[in-house]
């Protein structure tokens, strides 16, 4: 199978740290809330069902920085490889899910020579 292109979603590491460390999940309904992007009145209660908002133990700055370091050492070198073969399509990763999806779909259209059938994915709320 030949690769037509590689999409790289680009986001500043400091923005990733802020987003990930502010992420909470409702223990009852599974709703994901990002306190930095969507502040809620009560940071311990789900605004949808009233369930407890849980902060994952691995969503802390130390672990996130370690993940980013792993990305830089293990994954980032592949970007240069695909760029040298004119297969790399960087995408700005800031914005709503719909905005980023639209950017990706534009690239997929470019790679595939026109619109393709896509399934809609649920908005995971960051």
N, CA, C and O atoms as a GROMACS GRO file, in nm:
protein
  504
    1UNK      N    1   0.083  -0.117   0.000
    1UNK     CA    2   0.000   0.000   0.000
    1UNK      C    3   0.088   0.125   0.000
    1UNK      O    4   0.182   0.134   0.079
    2UNK      N    5   0.058   0.218  -0.087
    2UNK     CA    6   0.135   0.341  -0.097
    2UNK      C    7   0.066   0.451  -0.017
    2UNK      O    8  -0.056   0.465  -0.020
    3UNK      N    9   0.145   0.529   0.055
    3UNK     CA   10   0.092   0.640   0.134
    3UNK      C   11   0.075   0.761   0.043
    3UNK      O   12   0.167   0.801  -0.027
    4UNK      N   13  -0.046   0.819   0.046
    4UNK     CA   14  -0.076   0.938  -0.033
    4UNK      C   15  -0.041   1.066   0.040
    4UNK      O   16  -0.015   1.168  -0.023
    5UNK      N   17  -0.039   1.061   0.170
    5UNK     CA   18  -0.010   1.179   0.249
    5UNK      C   19  -0.017   1.148   0.397
    5UNK      O   20  -0.077   1.050   0.439
    6UNK      N   21   0.046   1.234   0.474
    6UNK     CA   22   0.047   1.222   0.620
    6UNK      C   23   0.001   1.356   0.676
    6UNK      O   24   0.060   1.460   0.648
    7UNK      N   25  -0.104   1.351   0.756
    7UNK     CA   26  -0.156   1.472   0.820
    7UNK      C   27  -0.096   1.481   0.959
    7UNK      O   28  -0.103   1.387   1.038
    8UNK      N   29  -0.038   1.596   0.989
    8UNK     CA   30   0.019   1.623   1.122
    8UNK      C   31  -0.059   1.737   1.184
    8UNK      O   32  -0.057   1.849   1.133
    9UNK      N   33  -0.127   1.711   1.294
    9UNK     CA   34  -0.202   1.815   1.363
    9UNK      C   35  -0.105   1.889   1.454
    9UNK      O   36  -0.048   1.831   1.546
   10UNK      N   37  -0.088   2.017   1.427
   10UNK     CA   38   0.014   2.097   1.494
   10UNK      C   39  -0.050   2.186   1.602
   10UNK      O   40  -0.142   2.263   1.574
   11UNK      N   41   0.001   2.173   1.724
   11UNK     CA   42  -0.045   2.255   1.836
   11UNK      C   43   0.077   2.287   1.922
   11UNK      O   44   0.159   2.200   1.950
   12UNK      N   45   0.087   2.412   1.964
   12UNK     CA   46   0.196   2.453   2.052
   12UNK      C   47   0.196   2.367   2.178
   12UNK      O   48   0.090   2.350   2.239
   13UNK      N   49   0.311   2.314   2.220
   13UNK     CA   50   0.316   2.228   2.339
   13UNK      C   51   0.259   2.292   2.466
   13UNK      O   52   0.197   2.223   2.546
   14UNK      N   53   0.279   2.422   2.484
   14UNK     CA   54   0.226   2.487   2.604
   14UNK      C   55   0.074   2.490   2.603
   14UNK      O   56   0.010   2.481   2.708
   15UNK      N   57   0.016   2.501   2.485
   15UNK     CA   58  -0.130   2.496   2.472
   15UNK      C   59  -0.179   2.355   2.507
   15UNK      O   60  -0.279   2.338   2.575
   16UNK      N   61  -0.107   2.254   2.459
   16UNK     CA   62  -0.143   2.115   2.493
   16UNK      C   63  -0.139   2.093   2.644
   16UNK      O   64  -0.229   2.030   2.700
   17UNK      N   65  -0.036   2.144   2.707
   17UNK     CA   66  -0.024   2.126   2.852
   17UNK      C   67  -0.143   2.190   2.923
   17UNK      O   68  -0.202   2.129   3.013
   18UNK      N   69  -0.177   2.311   2.884
   18UNK     CA   70  -0.291   2.380   2.945
   18UNK      C   71  -0.420   2.302   2.924
   18UNK      O   72  -0.497   2.284   3.017
   19UNK      N   73  -0.442   2.257   2.801
   19UNK     CA   74  -0.566   2.184   2.771
   19UNK      C   75  -0.574   2.052   2.846
   19UNK      O   76  -0.678   2.019   2.905
   20UNK      N   77  -0.466   1.976   2.843
   20UNK     CA   78  -0.472   1.843   2.903
   20UNK      C   79  -0.482   1.849   3.055
   20UNK      O   80  -0.555   1.772   3.116
   21UNK      N   81  -0.409   1.941   3.116
   21UNK     CA   82  -0.414   1.949   3.263
   21UNK      C   83  -0.547   2.006   3.313
   21UNK      O   84  -0.580   1.991   3.430
   22UNK      N   85  -0.622   2.071   3.224
   22UNK     CA   86  -0.753   2.126   3.262
   22UNK      C   87  -0.868   2.031   3.228
   22UNK      O   88  -0.985   2.066   3.249
   23UNK      N   89  -0.838   1.913   3.178
   23UNK     CA   90  -0.942   1.818   3.136
   23UNK      C   91  -0.998   1.743   3.256
   23UNK      O   92  -0.924   1.698   3.342
   24UNK      N   93  -1.130   1.732   3.260
   24UNK     CA   94  -1.199   1.656   3.363
   24UNK      C   95  -1.302   1.566   3.295
   24UNK      O   96  -1.354   1.600   3.189
   25UNK      N   97  -1.332   1.453   3.356
   25UNK     CA   98  -1.430   1.360   3.303
   25UNK      C   99  -1.535   1.332   3.410
   25UNK      O  100  -1.501   1.312   3.527
   26UNK      N  101  -1.660   1.330   3.370
   26UNK     CA  102  -1.766   1.298   3.464
   26UNK      C  103  -1.766   1.149   3.492
   26UNK      O  104  -1.770   1.067   3.400
   27UNK      N  105  -1.759   1.114   3.620
   27UNK     CA  106  -1.757   0.973   3.660
   27UNK      C  107  -1.890   0.905   3.633
   27UNK      O  108  -1.896   0.782   3.626
   28UNK      N  109  -1.998   0.982   3.619
   28UNK     CA  110  -2.131   0.924   3.598
   28UNK      C  111  -2.166   0.909   3.451
   28UNK      O  112  -2.199   0.800   3.405
   29UNK      N  113  -2.159   1.019   3.376
   29UNK     CA  114  -2.206   1.015   3.236
   29UNK      C  115  -2.093   1.012   3.133
   29UNK      O  116  -2.118   0.992   3.014
   30UNK      N  117  -1.968   1.033   3.177
   30UNK     CA  118  -1.854   1.028   3.085
   30UNK      C  119  -1.828   1.156   3.008
   30UNK      O  120  -1.736   1.160   2.925
   31UNK      N  121  -1.905   1.260   3.032
   31UNK     CA  122  -1.883   1.388   2.964
   31UNK      C  123  -1.743   1.439   2.996
   31UNK      O  124  -1.697   1.433   3.109
   32UNK      N  125  -1.677   1.490   2.892
   32UNK     CA  126  -1.544   1.549   2.910
   32UNK      C  127  -1.561   1.700   2.914
   32UNK      O  128  -1.622   1.759   2.825
   33UNK      N  129  -1.507   1.761   3.017
   33UNK     CA  130  -1.513   1.906   3.037
   33UNK      C  131  -1.370   1.958   3.039
   33UNK      O  132  -1.283   1.900   3.104
   34UNK      N  133  -1.346   2.068   2.968
   34UNK     CA  134  -1.216   2.131   2.977
   34UNK      C  135  -1.235   2.263   3.051
   34UNK      O  136  -1.297   2.357   2.999
   35UNK      N  137  -1.182   2.270   3.170
   35UNK     CA  138  -1.201   2.386   3.256
   35UNK      C  139  -1.135   2.512   3.201
   35UNK      O  140  -1.178   2.622   3.234
   36UNK      N  141  -1.032   2.498   3.118
   36UNK     CA  142  -0.965   2.614   3.058
   36UNK      C  143  -1.047   2.670   2.942
   36UNK      O  144  -1.053   2.791   2.923
   37UNK      N  145  -1.108   2.582   2.866
   37UNK     CA  146  -1.184   2.625   2.747
   37UNK      C  147  -1.330   2.653   2.777
   37UNK      O  148  -1.392   2.741   2.717
   38UNK      N  149  -1.386   2.577   2.870
   38UNK     CA  150  -1.528   2.587   2.905
   38UNK      C  151  -1.544   2.590   3.056
   38UNK      O  152  -1.585   2.491   3.116
   39UNK      N  153  -1.512   2.702   3.118
   39UNK     CA  154  -1.522   2.708   3.264
   39UNK      C  155  -1.665   2.677   3.310
   39UNK      O  156  -1.763   2.717   3.248
   40UNK      N  157  -1.674   2.605   3.420
   40UNK     CA  158  -1.804   2.570   3.478
   40UNK      C  159  -1.813   2.634   3.617
   40UNK      O  160  -1.712   2.664   3.680
   41UNK      N  161  -1.936   2.653   3.662
   41UNK     CA  162  -1.958   2.717   3.792
   41UNK      C  163  -1.899   2.636   3.906
   41UNK      O  164  -1.835   2.690   3.996
   42UNK      N  165  -1.921   2.504   3.902
   42UNK     CA  166  -1.872   2.416   4.008
   42UNK      C  167  -1.774   2.318   3.944
   42UNK      O  168  -1.816   2.229   3.870
   43UNK      N  169  -1.643   2.333   3.973
   43UNK     CA  170  -1.541   2.252   3.907
   43UNK      C  171  -1.539   2.106   3.953
   43UNK      O  172  -1.462   2.026   3.901
   44UNK      N  173  -1.621   2.071   4.050
   44UNK     CA  174  -1.623   1.932   4.097
   44UNK      C  175  -1.750   1.858   4.054
   44UNK      O  176  -1.760   1.737   4.078
   45UNK      N  177  -1.847   1.928   3.992
   45UNK     CA  178  -1.974   1.866   3.952
   45UNK      C  179  -1.997   1.882   3.802
   45UNK      O  180  -1.974   1.989   3.745
   46UNK      N  181  -2.043   1.775   3.740
   46UNK     CA  182  -2.075   1.776   3.598
   46UNK      C  183  -2.194   1.868   3.573
   46UNK      O  184  -2.296   1.856   3.641
   47UNK      N  185  -2.182   1.960   3.477
   47UNK     CA  186  -2.295   2.049   3.448
   47UNK      C  187  -2.412   1.977   3.380
   47UNK      O  188  -2.523   2.029   3.376
   48UNK      N  189  -2.387   1.857   3.328
   48UNK     CA  190  -2.494   1.782   3.260
   48UNK      C  191  -2.576   1.696   3.355
   48UNK      O  192  -2.699   1.694   3.347
   49UNK      N  193  -2.507   1.624   3.446
   49UNK     CA  194  -2.581   1.529   3.530
   49UNK      C  195  -2.556   1.547   3.680
   49UNK      O  196  -2.622   1.484   3.762
   50UNK      N  197  -2.461   1.633   3.715
   50UNK     CA  198  -2.430   1.654   3.856
   50UNK      C  199  -2.331   1.555   3.913
   50UNK      O  200  -2.298   1.561   4.032
   51UNK      N  201  -2.284   1.462   3.830
   51UNK     CA  202  -2.186   1.364   3.874
   51UNK      C  203  -2.052   1.428   3.908
   51UNK      O  204  -2.029   1.545   3.877
   52UNK      N  205  -1.966   1.352   3.970
   52UNK     CA  206  -1.834   1.403   4.010
   52UNK      C  207  -1.743   1.417   3.889
   52UNK      O  208  -1.733   1.326   3.806
   53UNK      N  209  -1.677   1.533   3.878
   53UNK     CA  210  -1.577   1.553   3.774
   53UNK      C  211  -1.443   1.502   3.826
   53UNK      O  212  -1.397   1.543   3.932
   54UNK      N  213  -1.383   1.412   3.749
   54UNK     CA  214  -1.260   1.344   3.790
   54UNK      C  215  -1.144   1.393   3.704
   54UNK      O  216  -1.156   1.409   3.583
   55UNK      N  217  -1.031   1.417   3.771
   55UNK     CA  218  -0.908   1.456   3.703
   55UNK      C  219  -0.821   1.332   3.692
   55UNK      O  220  -0.779   1.276   3.794
   56UNK      N  221  -0.793   1.287   3.570
   56UNK     CA  222  -0.709   1.169   3.551
   56UNK      C  223  -0.571   1.192   3.612
   56UNK      O  224  -0.516   1.301   3.602
   57UNK      N  225  -0.517   1.089   3.673
   57UNK     CA  226  -0.386   1.102   3.738
   57UNK      C  227  -0.275   1.131   3.638
   57UNK      O  228  -0.175   1.193   3.674
   58UNK      N  229  -0.291   1.086   3.513
   58UNK     CA  230  -0.186   1.111   3.413
   58UNK      C  231  -0.206   1.243   3.339
   58UNK      O  232  -0.128   1.275   3.249
   59UNK      N  233  -0.307   1.319   3.375
   59UNK     CA  234  -0.327   1.451   3.315
   59UNK      C  235  -0.264   1.560   3.402
   59UNK      O  236  -0.327   1.660   3.434
   60UNK      N  237  -0.138   1.538   3.438
   60UNK     CA  238  -0.066   1.639   3.515
   60UNK      C  239   0.052   1.688   3.431
   60UNK      O  240   0.094   1.621   3.335
   61UNK      N  241   0.105   1.803   3.466
   61UNK     CA  242   0.207   1.866   3.383
   61UNK      C  243   0.331   1.780   3.363
   61UNK      O  244   0.385   1.775   3.252
   62UNK      N  245   0.376   1.712   3.466
   62UNK     CA  246   0.496   1.629   3.454
   62UNK      C  247   0.477   1.519   3.350
   62UNK      O  248   0.564   1.498   3.264
   63UNK      N  249   0.365   1.450   3.357
   63UNK     CA  250   0.338   1.340   3.264
   63UNK      C  251   0.318   1.394   3.122
   63UNK      O  252   0.368   1.336   3.026
   64UNK      N  253   0.246   1.505   3.110
   64UNK     CA  254   0.222   1.562   2.977
   64UNK      C  255   0.354   1.607   2.914
   64UNK      O  256   0.377   1.583   2.795
   65UNK      N  257   0.440   1.671   2.992
   65UNK     CA  258   0.571   1.712   2.937
   65UNK      C  259   0.652   1.589   2.893
   65UNK      O  260   0.723   1.595   2.793
   66UNK      N  261   0.642   1.480   2.967
   66UNK     CA  262   0.712   1.356   2.930
   66UNK      C  263   0.655   1.302   2.798
   66UNK      O  264   0.731   1.256   2.712
   67UNK      N  265   0.523   1.309   2.781
   67UNK     CA  266   0.462   1.265   2.655
   67UNK      C  267   0.510   1.352   2.538
   67UNK      O  268   0.537   1.301   2.430
   68UNK      N  269   0.520   1.483   2.562
   68UNK     CA  270   0.566   1.574   2.457
   68UNK      C  271   0.712   1.546   2.421
   68UNK      O  272   0.748   1.548   2.304
   69UNK      N  273   0.795   1.519   2.520
   69UNK     CA  274   0.935   1.482   2.494
   69UNK      C  275   0.942   1.354   2.411
   69UNK      O  276   1.022   1.345   2.318
   70UNK      N  277   0.858   1.256   2.445
   70UNK     CA  278   0.855   1.132   2.367
   70UNK      C  279   0.813   1.160   2.223
   70UNK      O  280   0.868   1.102   2.130
   71UNK      N  281   0.716   1.248   2.205
   71UNK     CA  282   0.674   1.286   2.070
   71UNK      C  283   0.792   1.346   1.993
   71UNK      O  284   0.818   1.308   1.879
   72UNK      N  285   0.862   1.440   2.057
   72UNK     CA  286   0.976   1.505   1.990
   72UNK      C  287   1.084   1.405   1.951
   72UNK      O  288   1.144   1.417   1.844
   73UNK      N  289   1.111   1.308   2.036
   73UNK     CA  290   1.220   1.215   2.006
   73UNK      C  291   1.176   1.098   1.917
   73UNK      O  292   1.257   1.048   1.839
   74UNK      N  293   1.052   1.054   1.927
   74UNK     CA  294   1.009   0.934   1.856
   74UNK      C  295   0.925   0.960   1.732
   74UNK      O  296   0.938   0.889   1.632
   75UNK      N  297   0.840   1.062   1.736
   75UNK     CA  298   0.746   1.085   1.626
   75UNK      C  299   0.789   1.201   1.536
   75UNK      O  300   0.780   1.190   1.414
   76UNK      N  301   0.834   1.309   1.595
   76UNK     CA  302   0.870   1.427   1.517
   76UNK      C  303   0.971   1.399   1.405
   76UNK      O  304   0.959   1.459   1.298
   77UNK      N  305   1.070   1.311   1.425
   77UNK     CA  306   1.162   1.282   1.314
   77UNK      C  307   1.092   1.230   1.188
   77UNK      O  308   1.142   1.246   1.077
   78UNK      N  309   0.977   1.169   1.206
   78UNK     CA  310   0.902   1.120   1.090
   78UNK      C  311   0.848   1.236   1.005
   78UNK      O  312   0.831   1.221   0.884
   79UNK      N  313   0.822   1.349   1.068
   79UNK     CA  314   0.771   1.464   0.994
   79UNK      C  315   0.871   1.508   0.888
   79UNK      O  316   0.834   1.536   0.774
   80UNK      N  317   0.998   1.514   0.925
   80UNK     CA  318   1.103   1.552   0.827
   80UNK      C  319   1.109   1.450   0.714
   80UNK      O  320   1.125   1.486   0.597
   81UNK      N  321   1.097   1.323   0.749
   81UNK     CA  322   1.100   1.216   0.648
   81UNK      C  323   0.987   1.236   0.546
   81UNK      O  324   1.011   1.236   0.425
   82UNK      N  325   0.863   1.254   0.596
   82UNK     CA  326   0.750   1.269   0.505
   82UNK      C  327   0.753   1.403   0.432
   82UNK      O  328   0.708   1.413   0.318
   83UNK      N  329   0.805   1.506   0.496
   83UNK     CA  330   0.818   1.637   0.430
   83UNK      C  331   0.915   1.627   0.314
   83UNK      O  332   0.890   1.683   0.207
   84UNK      N  333   1.026   1.555   0.333
   84UNK     CA  334   1.125   1.541   0.225
   84UNK      C  335   1.069   1.466   0.105
   84UNK      O  336   1.121   1.478  -0.006
   85UNK      N  337   0.965   1.390   0.126
   85UNK     CA  338   0.898   1.315   0.018
   85UNK      C  339   0.771   1.385  -0.030
   85UNK      O  340   0.693   1.329  -0.107
   86UNK      N  341   0.752   1.510   0.018
   86UNK     CA  342   0.636   1.593  -0.017
   86UNK      C  343   0.504   1.523   0.014
   86UNK      O  344   0.407   1.532  -0.062
   87UNK      N  345   0.502   1.453   0.127
   87UNK     CA  346   0.381   1.382   0.171
   87UNK      C  347   0.323   1.440   0.300
   87UNK      O  348   0.219   1.394   0.347
   88UNK      N  349   0.388   1.541   0.356
   88UNK     CA  350   0.345   1.595   0.485
   88UNK      C  351   0.247   1.710   0.465
   88UNK      O  352   0.271   1.803   0.388
   89UNK      N  353   0.136   1.701   0.536
   89UNK     CA  354   0.032   1.804   0.535
   89UNK      C  355   0.006   1.849   0.679
   89UNK      O  356  -0.074   1.788   0.749
   90UNK      N  357   0.074   1.956   0.723
   90UNK     CA  358   0.049   2.005   0.858
   90UNK      C  359  -0.087   2.075   0.866
   90UNK      O  360  -0.129   2.144   0.772
   91UNK      N  361  -0.154   2.057   0.979
   91UNK     CA  362  -0.286   2.117   1.002
   91UNK      C  363  -0.280   2.191   1.135
   91UNK      O  364  -0.233   2.137   1.235
   92UNK      N  365  -0.329   2.313   1.136
   92UNK     CA  366  -0.340   2.389   1.261
   92UNK      C  367  -0.444   2.319   1.350
   92UNK      O  368  -0.558   2.299   1.309
   93UNK      N  369  -0.402   2.282   1.471
   93UNK     CA  370  -0.488   2.206   1.560
   93UNK      C  371  -0.568   2.289   1.657
   93UNK      O  372  -0.645   2.234   1.736
   94UNK      N  373  -0.552   2.422   1.653
   94UNK     CA  374  -0.633   2.507   1.741
   94UNK      C  375  -0.766   2.537   1.675
   94UNK      O  376  -0.774   2.553   1.553
   95UNK      N  377  -0.869   2.545   1.755
   95UNK     CA  378  -1.002   2.573   1.705
   95UNK      C  379  -1.098   2.467   1.755
   95UNK      O  380  -1.060   2.377   1.830
   96UNK      N  381  -1.221   2.478   1.713
   96UNK     CA  382  -1.322   2.380   1.753
   96UNK      C  383  -1.297   2.248   1.680
   96UNK      O  384  -1.220   2.243   1.583
   97UNK      N  385  -1.362   2.145   1.727
   97UNK     CA  386  -1.352   2.015   1.660
   97UNK      C  387  -1.397   2.031   1.514
   97UNK      O  388  -1.334   1.976   1.424
   98UNK      N  389  -1.505   2.104   1.493
   98UNK     CA  390  -1.557   2.123   1.357
   98UNK      C  391  -1.457   2.197   1.268
   98UNK      O  392  -1.441   2.163   1.151
   99UNK      N  393  -1.388   2.298   1.323
   99UNK     CA  394  -1.291   2.373   1.245
   99UNK      C  395  -1.172   2.286   1.206
   99UNK      O  396  -1.127   2.290   1.091
  100UNK      N  397  -1.120   2.210   1.301
  100UNK     CA  398  -1.005   2.124   1.271
  100UNK      C  399  -1.047   2.014   1.174
  100UNK      O  400  -0.972   1.980   1.083
  101UNK      N  401  -1.166   1.957   1.194
  101UNK     CA  402  -1.217   1.855   1.102
  101UNK      C  403  -1.226   1.911   0.961
  101UNK      O  404  -1.191   1.843   0.864
  102UNK      N  405  -1.274   2.034   0.948
  102UNK     CA  406  -1.285   2.098   0.817
  102UNK      C  407  -1.148   2.113   0.750
  102UNK      O  408  -1.134   2.087   0.631
  103UNK      N  409  -1.048   2.154   0.828
  103UNK     CA  410  -0.912   2.167   0.774
  103UNK      C  411  -0.860   2.031   0.725
  103UNK      O  412  -0.799   2.020   0.618
  104UNK      N  413  -0.886   1.929   0.805
  104UNK     CA  414  -0.841   1.794   0.767
  104UNK      C  415  -0.914   1.748   0.642
  104UNK      O  416  -0.852   1.691   0.551
  105UNK      N  417  -1.045   1.772   0.635
  105UNK     CA  418  -1.122   1.731   0.518
  105UNK      C  419  -1.073   1.801   0.392
  105UNK      O  420  -1.071   1.740   0.285
  106UNK      N  421  -1.033   1.929   0.402
  106UNK     CA  422  -0.978   1.999   0.286
  106UNK      C  423  -0.851   1.930   0.236
  106UNK      O  424  -0.830   1.917   0.115
  107UNK      N  425  -0.768   1.888   0.329
  107UNK     CA  426  -0.645   1.818   0.290
  107UNK      C  427  -0.677   1.682   0.229
  107UNK      O  428  -0.618   1.644   0.128
  108UNK      N  429  -0.771   1.610   0.290
  108UNK     CA  430  -0.810   1.481   0.233
  108UNK      C  431  -0.863   1.498   0.092
  108UNK      O  432  -0.834   1.416   0.004
  109UNK      N  433  -0.942   1.603   0.069
  109UNK     CA  434  -0.990   1.631  -0.066
  109UNK      C  435  -0.873   1.655  -0.162
  109UNK      O  436  -0.873   1.606  -0.274
  110UNK      N  437  -0.774   1.731  -0.115
  110UNK     CA  438  -0.656   1.761  -0.198
  110UNK      C  439  -0.579   1.632  -0.228
  110UNK      O  440  -0.540   1.608  -0.342
  111UNK      N  441  -0.556   1.551  -0.126
  111UNK     CA  442  -0.480   1.428  -0.144
  111UNK      C  443  -0.553   1.331  -0.237
  111UNK      O  444  -0.492   1.266  -0.321
  112UNK      N  445  -0.685   1.322  -0.219
  112UNK     CA  446  -0.764   1.223  -0.293
  112UNK      C  447  -0.823   1.276  -0.423
  112UNK      O  448  -0.894   1.203  -0.493
  113UNK      N  449  -0.794   1.401  -0.457
  113UNK     CA  450  -0.841   1.456  -0.583
  113UNK      C  451  -0.988   1.497  -0.583
  113UNK      O  452  -1.045   1.515  -0.690
  114UNK      N  453  -1.048   1.511  -0.468
  114UNK     CA  454  -1.188   1.554  -0.461
  114UNK      C  455  -1.253   1.504  -0.334
  114UNK      O  456  -1.194   1.426  -0.260
  115UNK      N  457  -1.375   1.549  -0.308
  115UNK     CA  458  -1.445   1.508  -0.186
  115UNK      C  459  -1.461   1.357  -0.176
  115UNK      O  460  -1.483   1.288  -0.275
  116UNK      N  461  -1.449   1.308  -0.054
  116UNK     CA  462  -1.469   1.166  -0.028
  116UNK      C  463  -1.577   1.151   0.078
  116UNK      O  464  -1.606   1.246   0.152
  117UNK      N  465  -1.635   1.035   0.087
  117UNK     CA  466  -1.736   1.006   0.187
  117UNK      C  467  -1.671   1.005   0.325
  117UNK      O  468  -1.569   0.939   0.347
  118UNK      N  469  -1.730   1.079   0.417
  118UNK     CA  470  -1.677   1.085   0.553
  118UNK      C  471  -1.788   1.057   0.652
  118UNK      O  472  -1.904   1.090   0.627
  119UNK      N  473  -1.752   0.997   0.763
  119UNK     CA  474  -1.846   0.980   0.871
  119UNK      C  475  -1.829   1.094   0.968
  119UNK      O  476  -1.717   1.142   0.987
  120UNK      N  477  -1.935   1.139   1.028
  120UNK     CA  478  -1.929   1.244   1.128
  120UNK      C  479  -1.893   1.182   1.261
  120UNK      O  480  -1.950   1.080   1.300
  121UNK      N  481  -1.800   1.243   1.332
  121UNK     CA  482  -1.764   1.193   1.463
  121UNK      C  483  -1.823   1.285   1.569
  121UNK      O  484  -1.843   1.404   1.546
  122UNK      N  485  -1.850   1.228   1.683
  122UNK     CA  486  -1.904   1.306   1.793
  122UNK      C  487  -1.799   1.403   1.844
  122UNK      O  488  -1.679   1.373   1.842
  123UNK      N  489  -1.840   1.518   1.890
  123UNK     CA  490  -1.752   1.619   1.947
  123UNK      C  491  -1.710   1.573   2.086
  123UNK      O  492  -1.792   1.570   2.177
  124UNK      N  493  -1.581   1.538   2.105
  124UNK     CA  494  -1.537   1.491   2.236
  124UNK      C  495  -1.512   1.605   2.334
  124UNK      O  496  -1.459   1.582   2.443
  125UNK      N  497  -1.548   1.726   2.297
  125UNK     CA  498  -1.530   1.844   2.384
  125UNK      C  499  -1.388   1.857   2.435
  125UNK      O  500  -1.364   1.873   2.554
  126UNK      N  501  -1.293   1.850   2.342
  126UNK     CA  502  -1.151   1.870   2.369
  126UNK      C  503  -1.099   1.755   2.450
  126UNK      O  504  -0.980   1.752   2.484
   0.00000   0.00000   0.00000
